[in-house]
């Protein structure tokens, strides 16, 4: 039993006690929970969002509340301090299966319980992972999930079920972010302190969510009104993080803000004292990043809420290496804003409206072997939408409409090559209007079904010009060039059994209007975003999944299988023979397929917690213009992907965390042989992505020590070691040519580049 508070005055005779009930494990709202005041025998039941309200006499000095639910432990609360208006009640889930009791019904399916491939990560899950150079990371934690590629450093994106980084829909508080990484993929853009939870949908996206072909990732920040308030920060090897969440005294207004800034550039001045000049990477390079995110919540009335969210982030990188003739720099980042209004129109219905803008850019400017290159690309999207959520008689229905306007500049380039200056400037505009409806129906205690459909009307707009063999297509600004309609249906089925095991089946046809064209075999942030155009059809695909899950006490187990067919896949063709070409002609068009099996086991409670995830999969592509259309492994195809993470709380002061990952190596296209021809070395290739790098594996460990403090509510020293056994994992491979005494006396050797040896770090985290 503990003491809470939260009153609202209504007239002279009554005050209303309002709050929200949530699940401790998942952070999700608990619907149908009974909140009962024992003294006066009055109460309420939480709605679909977990909210309740009880009005009591104004002269009541103490309230005795009992909060109960069939799936949770009963909570008893004494209310004595009436200074606040709202509060959150946290319930512990209980094991309902006993020898004398057979479960005949569980709580109704919430929004997306029946979708296979869904995974939830809480803020505590993120904090339990070993920190990397002093920083916990959202994406690195996400990569511990089955079906998500577990290797991150140097890889600027998220790879789910054989898909690429451009096939994910990534959202922060409803704002879409196109480039989710900092420091060439070492860190994600999500602030771990302000992150409350992360939801992953591996291809089976809810119809109300416009996600990606491979996955949708929803990152939610701490709600300053509903969640715990704090002032917190961390100081690590390369970055400092400061964040806070605070609400007003009346509980109507709250702000969450997070800011991170790296200081890698400071190593330039001191690196010469410890590193030889020939090996001094910091002296030849410059790197810094920052991100600034926040959320403002305003509840002017009990049923009305407004949210303003934003994200600003940027990376700057420069390298000057005279030995290889490379002097260049790049900067890239994201900007996003969103304004949302929510209105509870009834006990079980919510109306919401949202307006948002998201933008991403990438600039490259440098001199490479006496050749100057300036390359810029950008993407902007403006969106508005409305949605109604209603829950009636076992049905959870969502319906709504949204519209977006896109402006894409895939390339704005100027290149000077042997005193020959070439320029290219392309811009594409498009718009879409879509409507959706989705119904999740509890047919019986053992069966739930979800079906949804989204229809998209897509318009390509001018200015647009395409020069074909026989005609020139020209369209003025904002004129509709062409229009298409695309349908996205989905069906999911959930079967529940008395032993707390469940089986899920699903089929989804996905459509993604955007492509990400890769410019290099190396993972760089300068890849090109390109919306569908009259000559580039949208990506489409079919996904089938089956999943079995079982929960028994503190343990969870799941296994599943999936199969995907992909159409309209693109590869950017850099080596074009024609000097003058339309931008849309610089692509190879093909198809893809992937399939696999996923296994996961977790222990979620107690002093010792951990997870073991394994994925056995295959991802292939086929392009008619590449090796006669033969199927070849995708660059990031991984036959085996295994991750093991553990967390052991020794006592209230010490906690130890470990993480070990193993993954089959990436694929590269390398020559199978060489020959002399007319005084030049010619390469002979035996296939595309015909060479596989060595396997990747690494062990990370960390220890957290809580410090006693009269100033801080929480003060923790975090000690971590990355790559404990100093594995030289391959980042990429290239060939180096060694010239002899004559033109024909050469030696060509393969060289491997690795990023991180064993690296210790210390960071300090604090909270007021």
KAUR-V83663 format. One record per backbone hydrogen bond with DSSP energy under -0.5 kcal/mol. NH is the residue of the N-H (numbers start at 1). CO is the residue of the C=O. Records with the same first field share a line. If there is no record, write none. Layout:
# KAUR-V83663
NH->CO / CO
This chain:
# KAUR-V83663
2->76
4->78
7->84
8->16
10->14
14->10
15->56
16->8
17->15 / 54
18->6 / 85
19->52
20->87
21->50
22->89
23->28
24->91
27->23
30->21
31->29
32->46
33->30
34->68
35->33 / 44
36->34 / 66
37->42
38->36 / 64
41->37
42->37
44->35
46->33
47->51
48->347
50->47
52->19
54->17
56->15
58->13
60->57
63->79
65->63 / 77
66->36
67->75
68->34 / 66
69->72
72->69
73->92
75->67
77->65
78->2
79->63 / 77
80->4 / 78
82->80
87->18
89->20
90->88
91->22
94->71
96->94
98->96 / 101
101->98
113->110
115->112
118->115
119->200
121->198
123->196
126->122
127->123
128->124
129->125 / 126
132->135
133->131
135->132
141->137
142->138
143->139
144->141
145->142
148->145
149->159
155->152
156->154
157->155
160->158
161->147
163->160
167->164
168->165
169->215
170->168
171->169 / 217
172->175
173->171 / 219
175->172
177->170
180->178
182->187
185->182
186->182 / 183
187->182
189->180
195->191
196->220
197->220
198->121
199->218
200->119
201->216
202->117 / 200
203->201
205->203
209->206
210->208
211->209
212->215
214->167
215->167
216->201
217->169
218->199 / 216
219->171 / 217
220->197 / 218
222->194
224->222
227->223
230->245
232->243
233->766
234->241
235->764
236->239
237->133
238->133
240->261
241->234
242->259
243->232
244->257
245->230
246->255
248->253
251->248
254->297
255->246
256->295
257->244
258->293
259->242
260->291
261->240
262->289
263->238
266->263
267->264
268->265
269->266
270->266
271->267
273->270
274->271
275->271
279->276
280->276 / 277
281->279
284->280 / 281
285->281 / 282
286->318
288->316
290->314
291->260
292->312
293->258
294->310
295->256
296->308
297->254
298->306
299->252
300->298
301->304
304->301
305->342
306->298
307->340
308->296
309->338
310->294
311->336
312->292
313->334
314->290
315->332
316->288
317->330
318->286
319->328
320->284
321->326
322->320
325->322
326->321
327->367
328->319
329->365
330->317
331->363
332->315
333->361
334->313
335->359
336->311
337->357
338->309
339->355
340->307
341->353
342->305
343->351
344->303
345->343 / 349
346->349
349->346
350->389
351->343
352->387
353->341
354->385
355->339
356->383
357->337
358->381
359->335
360->379
361->333
362->377
363->331
364->375
365->329
366->373
367->327
368->371
369->325 / 367
371->368
372->416
373->366
374->414
375->364
376->412
377->362
378->409
379->360
380->407
381->358
382->405
383->356
384->403
385->354
386->401
387->352
388->399
389->350
390->397
391->348
392->395
395->392
396->440
397->390 / 395
398->438
399->388
400->436
401->386
402->434
403->384
404->432
405->382
406->430
407->380
408->428
409->378
410->408
411->426
412->376
413->424
414->374
415->422
416->372
417->415 / 420
420->417
421->419
422->415 / 420
424->413
426->411
428->408
429->461
430->406
431->459
432->404
433->457
434->402
435->455
436->400
437->453
438->398
439->451
440->396
441->439 / 449
442->394
443->441 / 447
444->447
447->444
448->494
449->441
450->492
451->439
452->490
453->437
454->488
455->435
456->486
457->433
458->456 / 484
459->431
460->482
461->429
462->479
463->475
464->475
466->473
468->466 / 471
473->466 / 471
474->472
475->464
478->462
479->476
481->460 / 479
482->460
484->458
486->456
488->454
490->452
491->507
492->450
493->505
494->448
495->503
496->446
497->501
500->497
502->549
503->495
504->547
505->493
506->545
507->491
508->543
509->489
510->508 / 541
512->539
515->530
517->515 / 528
518->516
524->522
527->524
528->517
530->515
532->513
533->536
536->533
539->512
540->567
541->510
542->565
543->508
544->563
545->506
546->561
547->504
548->559
549->502
550->557
551->500
552->555
555->552
556->602
557->550
558->600
559->548
560->598
561->546
562->596
563->544
564->594
565->542
566->592
567->540
568->590
569->590
571->588
572->518
573->586
574->572
576->574
581->579
585->582
586->583
588->571
590->569
591->622
592->566
593->620
594->564
595->618
596->562
597->616
598->560
599->614
600->558
601->612
602->556
603->610
604->554
605->554
609->607 / 647
610->603
611->645
612->601
613->643
614->599
615->641
616->597
617->638 / 639
618->595
620->593
621->632
622->591
624->589
626->623
627->625
629->623 / 626
630->627
632->621
634->619
637->634
641->615
642->662
643->613
644->660
645->611
646->658
647->609
648->656
649->607
650->648 / 654
651->654
655->704
656->648
657->702
658->646
659->700
660->644
661->698
662->642
663->696
664->640
665->693
667->635
668->691
670->668
672->684
673->684
675->682
677->680
680->677
682->675 / 680
684->673
690->687
691->668
693->666
696->663
698->661
700->659
701->721
702->657
703->719
704->655
705->717
706->653 / 704
707->715
713->767
714->767
716->765
717->705
718->763
719->703 / 717
720->761
721->701
722->759
724->699
726->723
729->727
731->753
732->753
734->751
736->749
738->747
739->737
740->742 / 745
745->742
746->744
747->738
749->736 / 747
751->734
753->732
754->752
757->755
759->722
761->720
763->718
764->235
765->716
766->233
767->714
768->231
